[in-house]
Amino acid sequence: MSADSAHPSPDPAVTDFLIAHQLARPGDTARWTPLAGGVSSDLWRVDLPGRSLCVKRALARLKVAADWQAPVSRNAYEWAWMRFASRYRPDSVPELLAHDPDAGLFAMAYLPPERYPMWKARLLAGEVRPETAAAVGELLGTLHAKSAGDTGLAAEFATDDNFHALRIEPYLLATAAAHPDLSAVLQRLADRTATTHLALVHGDVSPKNILVGPSGPVLLDAECAWYGDPAFDLAFCVNHLLLKSLVVHGLRADLLRSARVLAEDYGRCVDWEPLSDLESRAASLLPALLLARVDGKSPVEYLTDDRHRLFVRTVASALLRAPAHTMTDVLDAWAAALATPIGPIGGRPD
């Protein structure tokens, strides 16, 4: 297997992986194109004679400024989560092609962006459709419902150490260290999240990991998969819609509506516990995740205005000190702060 001279292969082990799994032949010419794979993995589009596919490899040290290490074994759990999702909603993940757990590699179908645009790119470009958010909420709730109470999945995804390294420590505990006055409440949220085991959690339900496909949302990047608290996924995704309402000009109402319908359509799927219990956990966790995307180990890149970061700190801190009990209460508090002519940061963020 030879590489296109302008687009060489990243590593002989990766090309060997494709040949070993009969996805390429030794004499094939391959064109390798790095893709935006987030901070935790390398991702390539591989163009071969007659087909294109994606290859993903987990990294031991994540690509962020802070020192953030994570086990590459998460690659195997991502593969397993995608296999789970494909059993119930085949269109919700890319077609899976091959996996090498020892090398931390797997291959899947390439989904062209002209047919599968990234939801984050659409939102930041000003294309905000609440029906997309509703579909995400329904998909997420369906997958949680299918996994709830499944002792086999609970054993297969007993990935507490991975989830601690990828989510609890860099988001909740690192934020607690940055905010000593809030450390007690953030520690309690971390402890509660870590000890709640109810359903199979994706762990990174972010618009950057959701493609808007012709048959509905497609979920990517399940490296954080864990049998734990489904409220985490709900809060994690709504968090991103609220943060984007600070920077997508003129479409705040649509983004807030998207957050509401996502939570509502998700809630209609909840049959494994009282909805009020799940909402209470999600509502108390959401402000912690808002604050984490400013002061944790993985701050969002688009909040470049100091006023926006201060706004997040102010609203999130108030909600952590006086927790809301429903997602509606959190969204109402966020909307009210945005609408205040002279807000808590001395001016309304645009």
LOLUM-205889 format. One record per residue (C-alpha): x, z, y; residue in one letter. Coordinates in steps of 0.25 Angstrom, whole numbers, plus 5000, padded with zeros to 4 digits. Each point is the difference from the previous one (the first is absolute). Example, Ala and Ser with C-alpha at 12.3 -4.5 7.8 and 13.67 -1.06 7.14 Angstrom:
2
(pt (5049 5031 4982) 'A')
(pt (5006 4998 5014) 'S')
This chain:
350
(pt (5000 5000 5000) 'M')
(pt (5006 4996 5013) 'S')
(pt (4997 5004 5014) 'A')
(pt (4996 4991 5012) 'D')
(pt (5013 5000 5008) 'S')
(pt (4993 5004 5013) 'A')
(pt (4992 5011 4993) 'H')
(pt (5009 5006 4989) 'P')
(pt (4995 5010 4990) 'S')
(pt (5001 5015 5004) 'P')
(pt (5007 5005 4987) 'D')
(pt (5003 4994 4987) 'P')
(pt (4992 5011 4993) 'A')
(pt (4988 4995 5007) 'V')
(pt (5001 4986 4996) 'T')
(pt (5003 5005 4985) 'D')
(pt (4987 5008 5001) 'F')
(pt (4992 4987 5003) 'L')
(pt (5007 4992 4989) 'I')
(pt (4999 5012 4990) 'A')
(pt (4985 5000 5002) 'H')
(pt (4999 4985 5000) 'Q')
(pt (4995 4998 5014) 'L')
(pt (5012 4991 5003) 'A')
(pt (5009 4992 4991) 'R')
(pt (5016 5000 5001) 'P')
(pt (5001 4987 5006) 'G')
(pt (4989 5002 5011) 'D')
(pt (5003 4999 5015) 'T')
(pt (4994 5012 5007) 'A')
(pt (4998 5002 5015) 'R')
(pt (5000 5015 5003) 'W')
(pt (4993 5005 5013) 'T')
(pt (5000 5014 5004) 'P')
(pt (4987 5006 5004) 'L')
(pt (4995 5012 5008) 'A')
(pt (4999 5010 4989) 'G')
(pt (4999 5013 5009) 'G')
(pt (5011 5010 5000) 'V')
(pt (5001 5004 4985) 'S')
(pt (5002 4987 4992) 'S')
(pt (5007 4986 5001) 'D')
(pt (4990 4989 4998) 'L')
(pt (5002 4985 4998) 'W')
(pt (4992 4987 4999) 'R')
(pt (5006 4992 4989) 'V')
(pt (4997 4985 5001) 'D')
(pt (5002 4994 4986) 'L')
(pt (4997 4986 4995) 'P')
(pt (4985 4999 5000) 'G')
(pt (4997 5015 5004) 'R')
(pt (5003 5011 5009) 'S')
(pt (5000 5015 4997) 'L')
(pt (5004 5013 5006) 'C')
(pt (5011 5010 4995) 'V')
(pt (5000 5014 5004) 'K')
(pt (5012 5010 4998) 'R')
(pt (4999 5015 5004) 'A')
(pt (5011 5006 5009) 'L')
(pt (5006 5014 4998) 'A')
(pt (5002 5002 5015) 'R')
(pt (4989 4996 5009) 'L')
(pt (5002 4991 5012) 'K')
(pt (4997 5010 5011) 'V')
(pt (5009 5007 5010) 'A')
(pt (4998 5014 4993) 'A')
(pt (5006 5003 4986) 'D')
(pt (4989 4997 4991) 'W')
(pt (5003 4999 4985) 'Q')
(pt (4990 4997 4989) 'A')
(pt (5001 4997 4985) 'P')
(pt (5000 4985 4996) 'V')
(pt (4991 5004 4988) 'S')
(pt (4988 4998 5010) 'R')
(pt (5001 4986 4997) 'N')
(pt (4994 5002 4986) 'A')
(pt (4989 5008 5006) 'Y')
(pt (4996 4989 5010) 'E')
(pt (5000 4990 4989) 'W')
(pt (4991 5010 4992) 'A')
(pt (4991 5002 5012) 'W')
(pt (4998 4985 5002) 'M')
(pt (4997 4998 4985) 'R')
(pt (4989 5011 5002) 'F')
(pt (4994 4993 5012) 'A')
(pt (5000 4987 4993) 'S')
(pt (4991 5005 4989) 'R')
(pt (4989 5004 5009) 'Y')
(pt (5002 4990 5012) 'R')
(pt (5009 4989 4996) 'P')
(pt (5000 4993 5014) 'D')
(pt (5004 5013 5006) 'S')
(pt (5015 4998 4996) 'V')
(pt (5010 4988 4998) 'P')
(pt (5001 4995 4986) 'E')
(pt (5010 5008 4993) 'L')
(pt (5011 4992 4993) 'L')
(pt (5012 5008 4994) 'A')
(pt (5006 5014 5002) 'H')
(pt (5013 5006 4997) 'D')
(pt (4999 5016 5002) 'P')
(pt (5015 5002 4997) 'D')
(pt (5004 4991 5011) 'A')
(pt (4989 5004 5010) 'G')
(pt (4995 4985 5000) 'L')
(pt (4987 4993 4999) 'F')
(pt (4994 4986 5003) 'A')
(pt (4986 4997 5004) 'M')
(pt (4993 4988 5006) 'A')
(pt (5004 4995 5014) 'Y')
(pt (4987 5000 5009) 'L')
(pt (5002 4990 5011) 'P')
(pt (4997 5007 5014) 'P')
(pt (4991 4988 5005) 'E')
(pt (4990 5004 4989) 'R')
(pt (5004 5015 4999) 'Y')
(pt (5004 5005 5014) 'P')
(pt (5005 5014 5002) 'M')
(pt (4989 5009 5006) 'W')
(pt (5010 5007 5009) 'K')
(pt (5004 4987 5006) 'A')
(pt (4986 4996 5002) 'R')
(pt (4997 5013 5007) 'L')
(pt (5012 5000 5009) 'L')
(pt (4996 4986 5004) 'A')
(pt (4986 5004 5005) 'G')
(pt (4992 4996 4988) 'E')
(pt (4992 5012 4996) 'V')
(pt (4989 4999 4990) 'R')
(pt (4993 5012 4996) 'P')
(pt (4995 4993 4988) 'E')
(pt (5014 5000 4995) 'T')
(pt (5002 5015 5002) 'A')
(pt (4987 5002 4992) 'A')
(pt (5005 4991 4988) 'A')
(pt (5013 5009 5000) 'V')
(pt (4992 5013 5000) 'G')
(pt (4991 4995 4989) 'E')
(pt (5012 4995 4991) 'L')
(pt (5008 5013 5002) 'L')
(pt (4987 5008 4997) 'G')
(pt (4998 4992 4987) 'T')
(pt (5014 5001 4995) 'L')
(pt (5000 5015 5003) 'H')
(pt (4986 5001 4993) 'A')
(pt (5005 4993 4987) 'K')
(pt (5012 5009 4999) 'S')
(pt (4994 5013 5003) 'A')
(pt (5000 5010 4988) 'G')
(pt (5008 4991 4992) 'D')
(pt (5010 5009 4992) 'T')
(pt (5008 4988 4995) 'G')
(pt (5003 4995 5014) 'L')
(pt (5003 5014 5005) 'A')
(pt (5011 5001 4989) 'A')
(pt (5005 4986 5003) 'E')
(pt (5001 5002 5015) 'F')
(pt (5005 5015 5000) 'A')
(pt (5009 4995 5011) 'T')
(pt (5000 5012 5009) 'D')
(pt (5015 4999 5002) 'D')
(pt (4999 4986 5005) 'N')
(pt (4988 5003 5009) 'F')
(pt (5008 5012 5006) 'H')
(pt (5012 4992 5003) 'A')
(pt (4992 4988 5006) 'L')
(pt (4988 5007 5007) 'R')
(pt (5000 5015 5000) 'I')
(pt (5014 5002 5005) 'E')
(pt (5002 4988 5010) 'P')
(pt (4986 5001 5006) 'Y')
(pt (4995 5015 4999) 'L')
(pt (5013 5008 4998) 'L')
(pt (5008 4992 5010) 'A')
(pt (4989 5001 5010) 'T')
(pt (4999 5015 4998) 'A')
(pt (5015 5001 5003) 'A')
(pt (4998 4992 5013) 'A')
(pt (4989 5009 5004) 'H')
(pt (5003 5015 4997) 'P')
(pt (4987 5004 5007) 'D')
(pt (4992 4992 4990) 'L')
(pt (5009 5002 4988) 'S')
(pt (4990 5010 4993) 'A')
(pt (4988 4991 5000) 'V')
(pt (5009 4988 4996) 'L')
(pt (5006 5008 4988) 'Q')
(pt (4986 5004 4996) 'R')
(pt (4995 4985 5000) 'L')
(pt (5013 4996 4992) 'A')
(pt (4997 5011 4990) 'D')
(pt (4985 4996 4999) 'R')
(pt (5003 4986 4998) 'T')
(pt (5011 5002 4990) 'A')
(pt (4991 5008 4991) 'T')
(pt (4987 4992 5001) 'T')
(pt (4999 4991 4987) 'H')
(pt (4987 4992 5000) 'L')
(pt (5003 4985 5000) 'A')
(pt (5010 4989 5000) 'L')
(pt (5006 4999 5014) 'V')
(pt (5006 4987 5005) 'H')
(pt (5008 5008 5011) 'G')
(pt (5003 4989 5010) 'D')
(pt (4987 4994 5003) 'V')
(pt (5004 4994 5014) 'S')
(pt (4996 4987 5006) 'P')
(pt (5015 4995 4998) 'K')
(pt (4997 5001 4985) 'N')
(pt (4986 4994 5000) 'I')
(pt (4998 4985 5000) 'L')
(pt (4987 4994 5004) 'V')
(pt (4997 4991 4988) 'G')
(pt (4989 4990 4998) 'P')
(pt (4993 5009 4990) 'S')
(pt (5003 5013 5008) 'G')
(pt (5011 5009 5003) 'P')
(pt (5013 5000 4991) 'V')
(pt (5008 5012 4999) 'L')
(pt (5016 5000 4999) 'L')
(pt (5011 5011 5000) 'D')
(pt (4995 5011 4991) 'A')
(pt (5013 5006 4999) 'E')
(pt (4994 5014 5003) 'C')
(pt (4990 4999 4989) 'A')
(pt (4996 5014 4995) 'W')
(pt (4989 5007 4994) 'Y')
(pt (4996 5009 5011) 'G')
(pt (4991 5002 5012) 'D')
(pt (4992 4987 5003) 'P')
(pt (4998 5006 5014) 'A')
(pt (5014 4996 5003) 'F')
(pt (4997 4985 4999) 'D')
(pt (4988 5001 5009) 'L')
(pt (5007 5008 5011) 'A')
(pt (5013 4991 4999) 'F')
(pt (4992 4987 5002) 'C')
(pt (4991 5005 5011) 'V')
(pt (5012 5006 5007) 'N')
(pt (5006 4986 5002) 'H')
(pt (4987 4995 5006) 'L')
(pt (5000 5011 5010) 'L')
(pt (5015 4998 5004) 'L')
(pt (4997 4985 5002) 'K')
(pt (4989 5003 5010) 'S')
(pt (5011 5005 5010) 'L')
(pt (5006 4986 5000) 'V')
(pt (4990 4989 4997) 'V')
(pt (4995 4998 5013) 'H')
(pt (4985 4998 5003) 'G')
(pt (4996 5002 4985) 'L')
(pt (5000 5016 4999) 'R')
(pt (4985 5000 4997) 'A')
(pt (5002 4990 4989) 'D')
(pt (5011 5008 4994) 'L')
(pt (4993 5013 5001) 'L')
(pt (4988 4993 4993) 'R')
(pt (5009 4995 4990) 'S')
(pt (5005 5014 4997) 'A')
(pt (4986 5005 4999) 'R')
(pt (4994 4990 4990) 'V')
(pt (5013 5001 4992) 'L')
(pt (4997 5015 4998) 'A')
(pt (4985 4997 4998) 'E')
(pt (5002 4990 4989) 'D')
(pt (5010 5008 4993) 'Y')
(pt (4991 5012 5001) 'G')
(pt (4989 4992 4992) 'R')
(pt (5009 4999 4988) 'C')
(pt (5003 5015 4999) 'V')
(pt (4994 5006 4988) 'D')
(pt (5011 5008 4994) 'W')
(pt (4998 5012 5010) 'E')
(pt (4991 5004 5011) 'P')
(pt (5002 4990 5012) 'L')
(pt (5001 5012 5009) 'S')
(pt (5012 5005 4993) 'D')
(pt (5008 4987 5000) 'L')
(pt (4996 4998 5015) 'E')
(pt (5005 5014 5004) 'S')
(pt (5014 4997 4993) 'R')
(pt (5001 4986 5006) 'A')
(pt (4996 5005 5014) 'A')
(pt (5010 5012 5000) 'S')
(pt (5011 4991 4995) 'L')
(pt (4997 4988 5010) 'L')
(pt (5006 5007 5012) 'P')
(pt (5013 5004 4992) 'A')
(pt (5002 4985 4996) 'L')
(pt (4998 4996 5015) 'L')
(pt (5010 5009 5004) 'L')
(pt (5009 4996 4989) 'A')
(pt (5001 4986 5004) 'R')
(pt (5006 5005 5014) 'V')
(pt (5009 5011 4995) 'D')
(pt (5002 4999 4985) 'G')
(pt (5010 4991 4993) 'K')
(pt (4992 4987 5001) 'S')
(pt (4995 4998 5014) 'P')
(pt (4992 4988 5003) 'V')
(pt (5008 4989 5007) 'E')
(pt (4989 4996 5010) 'Y')
(pt (4998 5013 5007) 'L')
(pt (5011 4997 5010) 'T')
(pt (4993 5006 5013) 'D')
(pt (5003 5015 5002) 'D')
(pt (4986 5002 5005) 'R')
(pt (4995 4995 4986) 'H')
(pt (5009 5010 4992) 'R')
(pt (4996 5011 5009) 'L')
(pt (4985 4997 4999) 'F')
(pt (5002 5000 4984) 'V')
(pt (5007 5014 5001) 'R')
(pt (4989 5006 5009) 'T')
(pt (4988 4995 4993) 'V')
(pt (5006 5003 4986) 'A')
(pt (5005 5013 5003) 'S')
(pt (4987 5005 5006) 'A')
(pt (4993 4995 4987) 'L')
(pt (5010 5007 4991) 'L')
(pt (4998 5013 5008) 'R')
(pt (4984 4999 4999) 'A')
(pt (4998 4991 4987) 'P')
(pt (4988 4991 5000) 'A')
(pt (4991 5000 4987) 'H')
(pt (4996 4985 5000) 'T')
(pt (5007 4987 5002) 'M')
(pt (4989 4997 5011) 'T')
(pt (5004 5013 5007) 'D')
(pt (5015 4995 5001) 'V')
(pt (4996 4986 5004) 'L')
(pt (4991 5006 5011) 'D')
(pt (5011 5008 5005) 'A')
(pt (5010 4989 5000) 'W')
(pt (4990 4991 5007) 'A')
(pt (4996 5011 5011) 'A')
(pt (5015 5001 5003) 'A')
(pt (5002 4985 5002) 'L')
(pt (4988 5000 5009) 'A')
(pt (5004 5011 5009) 'T')
(pt (5004 4994 5014) 'P')
(pt (5011 5010 5002) 'I')
(pt (5003 5004 4986) 'G')
(pt (5009 5010 4994) 'P')
(pt (5013 4992 5003) 'I')
(pt (4996 4998 5015) 'G')
(pt (4995 4986 4998) 'G')
(pt (4992 4992 4990) 'R')
(pt (5009 4992 4991) 'P')
(pt (4998 4985 5001) 'D')
